[in-house]
Amino acid sequence: MAAASDFNPFQAPPKGPNTFAQITDNVTRIMEAPKPPKAWYVAFAIALGMLTMFLGSITWAAWNGIGVWGNMMPVAWAFPIVNFVFWIGIGHAGTLISAVLFLFRQNWRTAINRFAEAMTIFAVMCAGIFPGVHIGRPWLPYYMMPIPNQMGMWPQYRSPLEWDIFAVSTYATVSILFWYMGMIPDFATFRDKSTSTAKRIAYGIVAMGWRGSSRQWHRYERAYLILAALATPLVLSVHSVVSFDFATAQLPGWHATIFPPYFVAGAIFGGFAMVVVLAVPARQFFGLKRIITIRHLELMNKIMIATGLLVGGIFIVGYLLGLRGVSGRGLIVVLGLIALYFVLRFVVFRVGMPTLLARDAGFGFHRYDAADIDRMFGGGAAGFYSYNVLVSVMGLLFAEPRDGVFALTRSVVQGSPSLPLLIGCVSSTLATALMARFAWVRRHAWRRWQLDRRDQLVLLFVGVAAGNAAISYAYTKDTIMSPAGFLYAAAVFVACRDLVERLTTGERRRLVHAAGVAVLLVLSVTWSIRMVGLHAALTHTAYHVREEWAHVDETIARMGYVPVPPDVAAVKRQLQGDAIVVHPGMPELREGLVVLFEVD
């Protein structure tokens, strides 16, 4: 028989007559237990040892100067700023989980938001240490604050270090308020379950008289919503301000506008990683597996994969744009990790891989549903996948085919060429030809890797187009190629500008000059016509959406989605009212454009 001392209160099933009582018991017994588990003492000893080492390092730096960290010209930022960025980034996950996910009504956040918020506060406290020690005189940190003094000396507001002070103080204030607001009902629960008079008094003070009445819950939810709305912009603004420490410097590789989104994505990535690092041992040693489930860990891992790929993508973009702060070895490592992720997901584990039954797709002159595609290529899908990649690139460069269907070619074969499709094909083909001409003119510079900004834009388009086409292997869809389409416009601008410069500054041969002017004229006219057609398509779509909303009640009843929940019904009424009130253009003009441009 096991001894009584071997009993682990954290692993016992929670007590209570219902689910809410069991959740309360599962959480509060961590505070009510007479002593923490043995693993807590091990973790505390490790943390205490690291804290001692940190205090010793700070003392050594204060005694000898911050040069021991490598702070010397031209290295204005060294070890302290690395730690500052790390801790600020770690704190972003708490705000994202608590505020942003709350506004998006992601209920799974409730299992992890409390200790994520606490992690944010401690991370901001750690981050606040480093601007003070960075000045070299940590006993004079108040010099960075606009405090009236006898010397009449004020901070240099053009210094990024000063920006950090305001960013950290604002972030700390809102984070503490947000954490405390969410903890008020929890403090009241601890107050009611405490057996000690001192604990009841302490928890009663911080609970601020919470009794759980409907009026208090109403005020609480309204205040929590307001604080969430205030905290959400901080997720973007604070780390953007931190990135200005580097972006405003004149050092090559740092003076770049890509730093703010790069830092924000990296902060969310690192913050969620720290949440996982804290959640895994917490659920293991404190019996929280019923609260923090595998589903929560999976959702956080998905966010880390998305932000990690975004950081890697920005890393690659920085290399393509010629940022000398990005090393070739670092780029190889990032590409290797991304490739490893795709190999593990799609080849080894076969998770989330699209199949032939994923959706309908275009092939040749027609569109086929998923069942037909599976019958046609079920024995060997490699040919179909190769076709999708190829036609995705062709649709971007030549506007034919569209969504995998050679619609223009089909109309020509049938003897009735479609004028709108022909205009689109001519405009895209001319634009692609100009890009090909630019690449041919610059081929020698590309071989020597002597790239200017124009070359980098064109090569960036080529890389993104290849990536978009690769992920279109399962089925073709113009929306998948839209990022490459944005860069396509930039590459066409580069090619057109180069042609205009050569026509105006080079040798003026009449035939060449006339041909160049004719190409630019046809390009301008055809793309202008396409813009009018785009307007007609959007107007036509808006009209049909309005008609669908006008009869949405009949559609809902026919599909059997009745009765509709009150919150869903309120959203439906608002969207339905907005759609019916807004009139998408004059009917006569709309119908004329629809017929002219053959809008489906």
C-alpha positions as CSV (number, residue, x, y, z in Angstrom):
1,M,0.0,0.0,0.0
2,A,1.3,3.4,-0.9
3,A,2.2,5.7,1.9
4,A,0.1,8.8,2.6
5,S,3.1,11.0,1.8
6,D,3.2,9.6,-1.7
7,F,-0.3,11.0,-2.5
8,N,-0.1,13.7,-5.2
9,P,-3.0,16.1,-4.8
10,F,-2.4,17.6,-8.2
11,Q,-3.1,14.4,-10.1
12,A,-6.3,13.4,-8.2
13,P,-9.6,13.8,-10.1
14,P,-11.2,17.2,-9.4
15,K,-14.1,17.4,-7.0
16,G,-17.5,19.0,-7.6
17,P,-21.1,18.3,-8.5
18,N,-20.8,19.8,-12.0
19,T,-18.3,20.8,-14.6
20,F,-17.8,24.3,-13.4
21,A,-17.1,23.2,-9.8
22,Q,-14.6,20.6,-11.1
23,I,-12.8,23.3,-13.1
24,T,-12.7,25.6,-10.1
25,D,-11.3,22.8,-7.9
26,N,-8.7,21.8,-10.5
27,V,-7.3,25.3,-10.7
28,T,-7.6,26.5,-7.0
29,R,-6.0,23.4,-5.5
30,I,-2.7,24.6,-6.9
31,M,-2.9,27.5,-4.4
32,E,-4.5,25.4,-1.6
33,A,-1.9,22.6,-1.7
34,P,0.4,22.6,1.4
35,K,3.5,22.4,-0.8
36,P,4.3,22.3,-4.5
37,P,5.5,19.2,-6.3
38,K,9.2,18.2,-6.2
39,A,9.7,19.3,-9.8
40,W,8.8,22.9,-8.7
41,Y,11.8,22.9,-6.3
42,V,14.1,21.7,-9.0
43,A,12.9,24.4,-11.4
44,F,13.1,27.1,-8.6
45,A,16.7,26.1,-7.9
46,I,17.7,26.4,-11.6
47,A,15.9,29.8,-11.8
48,L,17.6,31.0,-8.6
49,G,21.0,30.0,-9.9
50,M,20.4,31.9,-13.2
51,L,19.1,34.9,-11.3
52,T,22.3,34.9,-9.2
53,M,24.4,34.7,-12.4
54,F,22.4,37.6,-13.9
55,L,22.9,39.8,-10.9
56,G,26.6,39.1,-10.9
57,S,26.8,40.0,-14.6
58,I,25.0,43.2,-14.1
59,T,27.3,44.1,-11.2
60,W,30.3,43.4,-13.3
61,A,29.0,45.5,-16.2
62,A,28.2,48.4,-13.8
63,W,31.7,48.2,-12.4
64,N,33.6,47.9,-15.6
65,G,31.3,49.7,-18.1
66,I,29.0,48.4,-20.8
67,G,32.0,47.8,-23.1
68,V,32.2,44.3,-21.6
69,W,29.0,43.5,-23.6
70,G,30.6,44.7,-26.8
71,N,29.0,48.2,-26.8
72,M,31.5,50.3,-28.7
73,M,31.4,52.1,-32.0
74,P,30.2,51.2,-34.5
75,V,28.3,48.7,-32.4
76,A,25.8,51.0,-30.7
77,W,23.5,48.1,-29.7
78,A,24.9,44.9,-28.3
79,F,24.0,42.4,-25.6
80,P,21.5,44.6,-23.7
81,I,19.4,45.3,-26.7
82,V,19.3,41.6,-27.6
83,N,17.8,40.8,-24.2
84,F,15.5,43.8,-24.4
85,V,14.0,42.7,-27.8
86,F,13.8,39.1,-26.5
87,W,11.8,39.9,-23.4
88,I,9.5,42.4,-25.2
89,G,8.8,39.7,-27.8
90,I,8.1,37.1,-25.2
91,G,5.5,39.3,-23.6
92,H,3.5,39.7,-26.9
93,A,1.9,36.3,-26.6
94,G,0.0,37.3,-23.5
95,T,-1.5,40.3,-25.1
96,L,-2.3,38.4,-28.3
97,I,-4.0,35.5,-26.4
98,S,-5.9,37.7,-24.0
99,A,-6.9,40.7,-26.2
100,V,-6.8,39.8,-29.9
101,L,-8.2,36.3,-29.5
102,F,-10.8,37.6,-27.2
103,L,-12.0,40.1,-29.8
104,F,-12.1,37.3,-32.4
105,R,-14.1,35.2,-29.9
106,Q,-11.7,32.4,-29.8
107,N,-12.9,30.6,-26.6
108,W,-9.9,28.2,-26.5
109,R,-7.8,31.0,-25.1
110,T,-9.5,30.8,-21.7
111,A,-7.4,27.7,-20.8
112,I,-4.1,29.6,-21.1
113,N,-4.7,33.3,-21.0
114,R,-4.1,33.8,-17.2
115,F,-0.6,32.6,-17.0
116,A,0.1,34.0,-20.5
117,E,-0.9,37.4,-19.1
118,A,1.3,36.9,-16.0
119,M,4.2,35.9,-18.3
120,T,3.7,39.1,-20.2
121,I,4.0,41.2,-17.0
122,F,7.2,39.5,-15.9
123,A,8.6,39.7,-19.4
124,V,8.0,43.4,-19.5
125,M,9.6,43.8,-16.1
126,C,12.7,41.9,-17.4
127,A,12.7,44.1,-20.5
128,G,12.6,47.3,-18.5
129,I,15.9,46.4,-16.9
130,F,18.0,46.7,-20.0
131,P,17.3,50.3,-21.1
132,G,18.4,51.3,-17.6
133,V,21.7,49.3,-17.7
134,H,22.3,50.2,-21.3
135,I,23.0,53.9,-20.5
136,G,26.2,52.8,-18.6
137,R,25.1,54.5,-15.3
138,P,22.3,52.3,-14.0
139,W,21.9,54.5,-10.9
140,L,20.7,57.3,-13.1
141,P,17.8,55.8,-15.0
142,Y,15.5,58.7,-14.2
143,Y,17.5,60.8,-16.8
144,M,15.5,59.0,-19.5
145,M,12.2,60.3,-18.1
146,P,10.8,63.8,-18.5
147,I,11.2,64.7,-14.8
148,P,11.7,68.4,-13.9
149,N,15.2,68.8,-12.4
150,Q,17.5,71.6,-11.2
151,M,19.8,71.2,-14.2
152,G,17.0,71.9,-16.7
153,M,18.0,68.8,-18.6
154,W,15.4,66.9,-20.7
155,P,15.6,63.6,-22.5
156,Q,16.6,63.4,-26.2
157,Y,13.3,62.5,-27.7
158,R,14.9,61.7,-31.1
159,S,16.8,58.8,-29.4
160,P,15.3,55.3,-30.0
161,L,16.2,54.5,-26.4
162,E,13.7,57.2,-25.3
163,W,11.1,55.6,-27.6
164,D,11.7,52.3,-25.8
165,I,10.9,53.9,-22.4
166,F,7.5,55.1,-23.5
167,A,6.7,51.8,-25.4
168,V,7.6,49.7,-22.3
169,S,5.8,51.9,-19.8
170,T,2.7,52.0,-21.9
171,Y,2.8,48.3,-22.6
172,A,3.4,47.5,-18.9
173,T,0.5,49.7,-17.7
174,V,-2.1,48.3,-20.1
175,S,-0.8,44.7,-19.5
176,I,-1.1,45.0,-15.7
177,L,-4.6,46.6,-15.9
178,F,-5.7,43.9,-18.4
179,W,-4.3,41.1,-16.2
180,Y,-5.8,42.5,-13.0
181,M,-9.2,43.1,-14.6
182,G,-9.3,39.4,-15.7
183,M,-8.2,38.2,-12.2
184,I,-10.9,40.0,-10.2
185,P,-13.4,37.1,-10.4
186,D,-10.5,34.6,-9.7
187,F,-9.4,36.6,-6.6
188,A,-13.0,36.4,-5.4
189,T,-13.0,32.6,-5.9
190,F,-9.7,32.3,-3.9
191,R,-11.3,34.5,-1.2
192,D,-14.3,32.3,-0.9
193,K,-12.3,29.0,-0.8
194,S,-9.5,30.2,1.6
195,T,-9.4,28.7,5.1
196,S,-7.0,31.3,6.5
197,T,-8.3,34.7,7.8
198,A,-5.2,36.5,6.5
199,K,-5.7,35.0,3.0
200,R,-9.4,35.9,3.0
201,I,-8.6,39.5,3.9
202,A,-5.8,39.8,1.3
203,Y,-7.9,38.2,-1.5
204,G,-10.9,40.2,-0.4
205,I,-9.0,43.5,-0.9
206,V,-7.8,42.7,-4.4
207,A,-11.2,41.2,-5.3
208,M,-12.7,44.7,-4.8
209,G,-16.0,43.4,-3.4
210,W,-16.8,41.0,-6.3
211,R,-19.9,39.0,-5.6
212,G,-20.7,37.7,-9.1
213,S,-24.0,39.5,-9.6
214,S,-25.4,40.0,-13.1
215,R,-24.7,43.7,-12.8
216,Q,-21.1,43.1,-11.9
217,W,-20.7,40.7,-14.8
218,H,-22.2,43.2,-17.2
219,R,-19.8,45.9,-16.1
220,Y,-16.9,43.5,-16.0
221,E,-17.4,42.3,-19.6
222,R,-17.8,45.9,-20.9
223,A,-14.6,47.0,-19.1
224,Y,-12.7,43.8,-20.3
225,L,-13.8,44.6,-23.9
226,I,-12.6,48.2,-23.7
227,L,-9.2,47.1,-22.3
228,A,-8.9,44.4,-25.0
229,A,-9.5,47.1,-27.7
230,L,-6.8,49.3,-26.1
231,A,-4.3,46.4,-25.8
232,T,-4.8,45.1,-29.3
233,P,-2.9,48.0,-31.1
234,L,-0.1,47.4,-28.7
235,V,0.6,44.0,-30.2
236,L,1.6,45.9,-33.4
237,S,2.8,49.2,-32.1
238,V,5.2,48.3,-29.3
239,H,7.4,45.9,-31.2
240,S,7.3,48.2,-34.2
241,V,8.7,50.9,-32.0
242,V,11.3,48.4,-30.7
243,S,12.3,47.7,-34.3
244,F,13.0,51.4,-34.9
245,D,16.0,51.0,-32.7
246,F,17.6,49.2,-35.7
247,A,15.6,50.6,-38.6
248,T,16.5,54.2,-37.9
249,A,20.2,53.3,-37.7
250,Q,22.5,54.0,-40.7
251,L,24.2,50.6,-40.6
252,P,23.8,48.5,-43.8
253,G,21.3,45.8,-43.3
254,W,19.4,47.6,-40.6
255,H,18.1,50.7,-42.3
256,A,15.0,48.9,-43.8
257,T,11.3,49.4,-43.6
258,I,10.7,45.6,-43.4
259,F,11.8,45.5,-39.7
260,P,8.5,46.4,-38.1
261,P,6.5,43.4,-39.5
262,Y,9.5,41.2,-39.1
263,F,9.8,42.0,-35.4
264,V,6.0,41.7,-34.8
265,A,5.9,38.2,-36.5
266,G,9.0,37.1,-34.6
267,A,7.6,38.4,-31.3
268,I,4.3,36.5,-31.7
269,F,6.4,33.4,-32.7
270,G,8.7,33.7,-29.6
271,G,5.9,34.5,-27.3
272,F,3.8,31.5,-28.2
273,A,6.9,29.3,-27.9
274,M,7.4,30.5,-24.4
275,V,3.7,29.9,-23.6
276,V,4.1,26.3,-24.8
277,V,7.3,26.0,-22.7
278,L,5.4,27.0,-19.6
279,A,2.2,25.1,-20.4
280,V,3.7,21.7,-21.0
281,P,5.3,21.3,-17.5
282,A,2.4,23.1,-15.8
283,R,-0.2,20.6,-17.2
284,Q,2.1,17.7,-16.3
285,F,3.1,18.6,-12.8
286,F,0.0,20.5,-11.6
287,G,-2.6,18.2,-13.0
288,L,-3.9,20.6,-15.6
289,K,-4.3,18.1,-18.4
290,R,-8.1,18.5,-18.1
291,I,-7.8,22.3,-18.6
292,I,-4.9,22.6,-21.1
293,T,-5.6,19.8,-23.5
294,I,-3.6,18.6,-26.5
295,R,-6.0,20.7,-28.7
296,H,-4.7,23.9,-27.1
297,L,-1.1,22.9,-27.7
298,E,-2.0,22.0,-31.3
299,L,-3.6,25.4,-31.9
300,M,-0.6,27.2,-30.4
301,N,1.8,25.1,-32.5
302,K,-0.2,26.1,-35.6
303,I,0.2,29.8,-34.8
304,M,3.9,29.2,-34.3
305,I,4.2,27.4,-37.6
306,A,2.4,30.3,-39.4
307,T,4.5,33.1,-37.8
308,G,7.7,31.0,-38.2
309,L,7.1,30.7,-41.9
310,L,6.3,34.4,-42.1
311,V,9.6,35.2,-40.3
312,G,11.4,32.9,-42.7
313,G,9.7,34.5,-45.7
314,I,10.7,38.0,-44.5
315,F,14.2,36.6,-44.0
316,I,14.3,35.4,-47.6
317,V,12.8,38.7,-48.9
318,G,15.5,40.6,-47.1
319,Y,18.2,38.5,-48.8
320,L,16.6,39.1,-52.2
321,L,16.4,42.8,-51.6
322,G,20.2,42.8,-51.0
323,L,20.2,43.4,-47.2
324,R,23.8,42.8,-46.3
325,G,22.8,42.0,-42.7
326,V,21.4,38.6,-44.0
327,S,24.0,35.9,-44.4
328,G,24.0,33.2,-47.0
329,R,24.5,30.6,-44.3
330,G,21.5,31.9,-42.4
331,L,19.4,31.8,-45.5
332,I,20.4,28.2,-46.2
333,V,19.4,27.2,-42.6
334,V,16.0,28.9,-42.9
335,L,15.3,27.3,-46.3
336,G,16.4,24.0,-44.9
337,L,14.0,24.3,-41.9
338,I,11.1,25.2,-44.1
339,A,11.9,22.3,-46.5
340,L,12.1,20.0,-43.5
341,Y,8.7,21.1,-42.3
342,F,7.1,20.4,-45.6
343,V,8.8,17.0,-45.9
344,L,7.7,16.0,-42.5
345,R,4.2,17.2,-43.0
346,F,3.4,16.0,-46.5
347,V,5.8,13.1,-47.1
348,V,6.5,11.5,-43.7
349,F,3.3,12.2,-41.7
350,R,1.0,13.0,-44.6
351,V,-1.0,15.6,-42.6
352,G,-3.1,18.2,-44.3
353,M,-2.1,17.2,-47.8
354,P,-4.8,18.1,-50.4
355,T,-6.2,15.2,-52.5
356,L,-7.9,14.9,-55.8
357,L,-11.2,15.1,-53.9
358,A,-10.4,18.4,-52.3
359,R,-12.5,20.5,-54.8
360,D,-13.5,20.9,-58.4
361,A,-10.8,22.1,-60.8
362,G,-10.2,23.2,-64.3
363,F,-8.5,21.0,-66.9
364,G,-8.2,21.7,-70.6
365,F,-11.3,23.4,-71.9
366,H,-13.7,22.5,-69.1
367,R,-14.1,22.4,-65.3
368,Y,-14.7,19.1,-63.5
369,D,-16.0,18.3,-60.1
370,A,-13.9,16.5,-57.6
371,A,-15.3,13.0,-58.4
372,D,-14.6,13.4,-62.1
373,I,-11.0,14.6,-61.3
374,D,-10.5,11.5,-59.1
375,R,-11.8,9.2,-61.9
376,M,-9.5,10.9,-64.5
377,F,-6.3,11.0,-62.5
378,G,-6.8,8.7,-59.5
379,G,-4.3,6.2,-60.9
380,G,-1.5,8.8,-61.1
381,A,-1.9,12.4,-60.0
382,A,1.6,13.6,-60.9
383,G,0.5,14.7,-64.3
384,F,-2.5,16.6,-63.0
385,Y,-0.4,18.3,-60.3
386,S,2.2,19.3,-62.9
387,Y,-0.6,20.7,-65.1
388,N,-1.8,22.9,-62.2
389,V,1.6,24.3,-61.5
390,L,2.2,25.1,-65.2
391,V,-1.2,26.7,-65.9
392,S,-0.9,28.8,-62.7
393,V,2.3,30.4,-64.1
394,M,0.7,30.7,-67.6
395,G,-2.4,32.4,-66.2
396,L,-0.3,34.9,-64.3
397,L,2.0,35.7,-67.3
398,F,-0.5,35.5,-70.2
399,A,-4.0,35.6,-68.6
400,E,-4.7,32.3,-70.3
401,P,-5.8,29.9,-69.0
402,R,-7.9,31.2,-66.1
403,D,-8.6,28.9,-63.2
404,G,-7.1,26.0,-65.2
405,V,-9.5,26.4,-68.2
406,F,-8.3,27.6,-71.6
407,A,-11.4,29.7,-72.2
408,L,-9.9,32.0,-74.9
409,T,-8.5,29.1,-76.8
410,R,-11.9,27.3,-76.6
411,S,-13.7,30.4,-77.9
412,V,-11.3,30.6,-80.8
413,V,-11.7,26.9,-81.7
414,Q,-15.4,27.3,-81.6
415,G,-15.2,30.2,-84.0
416,S,-16.4,33.0,-81.7
417,P,-13.4,34.6,-80.0
418,S,-14.1,36.4,-76.8
419,L,-13.0,40.0,-77.0
420,P,-12.6,40.6,-73.2
421,L,-10.5,37.4,-72.9
422,L,-8.5,38.4,-76.0
423,I,-7.8,41.9,-74.5
424,G,-6.6,40.3,-71.3
425,C,-4.3,37.9,-73.0
426,V,-2.8,40.7,-75.2
427,S,-2.2,43.0,-72.3
428,S,-0.6,40.3,-70.1
429,T,1.5,38.9,-73.0
430,L,2.9,42.4,-73.8
431,A,3.7,43.1,-70.2
432,T,5.4,39.7,-69.9
433,A,7.4,40.4,-73.1
434,L,8.6,43.7,-71.6
435,M,9.8,41.8,-68.5
436,A,11.5,39.3,-70.6
437,R,13.2,42.1,-72.6
438,F,14.4,43.7,-69.3
439,A,15.8,40.3,-68.1
440,W,17.7,39.9,-71.4
441,V,19.2,43.4,-71.2
442,R,20.3,42.8,-67.6
443,R,21.4,39.2,-68.0
444,H,25.1,40.0,-67.7
445,A,24.7,41.9,-64.5
446,W,22.5,39.1,-63.1
447,R,25.2,36.6,-63.8
448,R,27.7,38.7,-61.8
449,W,25.1,39.2,-59.1
450,Q,25.4,42.9,-59.5
451,L,21.8,43.8,-58.7
452,D,20.2,47.2,-58.3
453,R,16.7,47.8,-56.9
454,R,15.0,47.2,-60.2
455,D,16.7,43.8,-60.6
456,Q,15.7,42.9,-57.0
457,L,12.0,43.6,-57.6
458,V,11.9,41.5,-60.8
459,L,13.8,38.6,-59.1
460,L,11.5,38.9,-56.1
461,F,8.5,38.5,-58.4
462,V,10.0,35.4,-60.0
463,G,10.6,33.8,-56.6
464,V,7.2,34.6,-55.3
465,A,5.5,33.4,-58.5
466,A,7.4,30.1,-58.4
467,G,6.3,29.7,-54.7
468,N,2.7,30.5,-55.4
469,A,2.6,28.1,-58.4
470,A,4.2,25.3,-56.3
471,I,1.4,25.5,-53.7
472,S,-1.2,25.5,-56.4
473,Y,-0.4,21.9,-57.3
474,A,-3.6,20.5,-55.9
475,Y,-6.0,22.7,-57.7
476,T,-5.7,26.0,-59.7
477,K,-7.2,29.2,-58.3
478,D,-6.4,32.7,-59.2
479,T,-6.6,33.8,-55.6
480,I,-3.6,31.6,-54.8
481,M,-1.5,33.6,-57.3
482,S,-2.6,37.0,-55.9
483,P,0.7,37.7,-54.0
484,A,2.6,37.1,-57.2
485,G,0.1,39.3,-59.0
486,F,0.9,42.2,-56.8
487,L,4.6,41.8,-57.5
488,Y,3.8,41.3,-61.2
489,A,2.6,44.9,-61.3
490,A,5.8,46.1,-59.7
491,A,8.0,44.1,-62.2
492,V,6.0,45.4,-65.2
493,F,6.5,48.9,-63.9
494,V,10.3,48.3,-63.8
495,A,10.2,46.9,-67.3
496,C,8.1,49.8,-68.7
497,R,10.3,52.4,-67.0
498,D,13.5,50.9,-68.4
499,L,11.9,50.9,-71.9
500,V,10.9,54.6,-71.6
501,E,14.4,55.5,-70.3
502,R,16.1,53.8,-73.2
503,L,13.7,55.3,-75.8
504,T,14.3,58.8,-74.5
505,T,18.1,58.7,-73.8
506,G,19.4,56.1,-76.2
507,E,20.0,56.3,-79.9
508,R,16.8,57.3,-81.6
509,R,16.1,55.0,-84.5
510,R,12.7,55.8,-85.8
511,L,11.5,52.3,-86.3
512,V,12.6,51.1,-82.9
513,H,11.2,54.3,-81.3
514,A,7.8,53.9,-83.0
515,A,7.6,50.2,-82.1
516,G,8.4,51.0,-78.4
517,V,5.8,53.8,-78.3
518,A,3.2,51.5,-80.0
519,V,3.8,48.7,-77.4
520,L,3.4,51.2,-74.5
521,L,0.3,52.6,-76.1
522,V,-1.4,49.2,-76.6
523,L,-0.3,48.2,-73.1
524,S,-1.9,51.3,-71.6
525,V,-5.2,51.0,-73.5
526,T,-5.7,47.3,-72.9
527,W,-4.9,47.5,-69.2
528,S,-7.3,50.5,-68.9
529,I,-10.0,48.4,-70.5
530,R,-9.3,45.5,-68.1
531,M,-9.7,47.9,-65.2
532,V,-13.2,48.9,-66.4
533,G,-14.0,45.2,-66.8
534,L,-12.8,44.6,-63.2
535,H,-15.2,47.3,-62.0
536,A,-18.0,45.7,-64.0
537,A,-17.3,42.3,-62.4
538,L,-17.2,43.7,-58.9
539,T,-20.4,45.6,-59.4
540,H,-22.1,42.5,-60.8
541,T,-20.9,40.4,-57.9
542,A,-22.2,43.1,-55.4
543,Y,-25.6,43.0,-57.1
544,H,-25.9,39.2,-56.8
545,V,-24.7,39.3,-53.2
546,R,-27.4,41.8,-52.4
547,E,-30.0,39.6,-54.1
548,E,-28.8,36.6,-52.1
549,W,-29.1,38.5,-48.8
550,A,-32.6,39.7,-49.7
551,H,-33.7,36.0,-49.8
552,V,-31.4,34.6,-47.1
553,D,-34.3,33.7,-44.8
554,E,-35.7,31.3,-47.5
555,T,-32.3,29.8,-48.0
556,I,-31.7,29.2,-44.3
557,A,-35.1,27.5,-44.0
558,R,-34.5,25.4,-47.1
559,M,-31.2,24.2,-45.7
560,G,-32.7,23.4,-42.3
561,Y,-30.8,25.8,-40.2
562,V,-33.7,26.7,-38.0
563,P,-34.2,27.9,-35.4
564,V,-31.4,30.4,-35.7
565,P,-29.6,31.3,-32.4
566,P,-30.2,34.9,-31.2
567,D,-26.6,36.1,-31.7
568,V,-26.4,34.7,-35.2
569,A,-29.8,36.2,-36.0
570,A,-28.7,39.6,-34.9
571,V,-25.6,39.4,-37.2
572,K,-27.8,38.2,-40.0
573,R,-30.2,41.1,-39.7
574,Q,-27.4,43.6,-39.7
575,L,-25.7,42.1,-42.8
576,Q,-29.0,41.7,-44.5
577,G,-29.9,45.3,-43.8
578,D,-26.6,46.6,-45.0
579,A,-26.8,44.6,-48.2
580,I,-30.3,45.7,-49.1
581,V,-29.8,49.4,-48.3
582,V,-26.6,49.7,-50.4
583,H,-27.4,49.9,-54.1
584,P,-24.5,48.7,-56.3
585,G,-24.6,51.1,-59.2
586,M,-27.1,52.1,-61.8
587,P,-28.9,49.0,-63.3
588,E,-28.6,50.3,-66.9
589,L,-24.9,50.9,-66.7
590,R,-24.3,47.7,-64.8
591,E,-26.1,45.5,-67.3
592,G,-24.3,47.2,-70.2
593,L,-20.9,46.5,-68.8
594,V,-21.8,43.0,-67.8
595,V,-22.8,42.2,-71.4
596,L,-19.8,44.0,-72.9
597,F,-17.2,42.2,-70.7
598,E,-19.1,38.9,-70.7
599,V,-19.1,38.7,-66.9
600,D,-20.4,35.4,-65.5
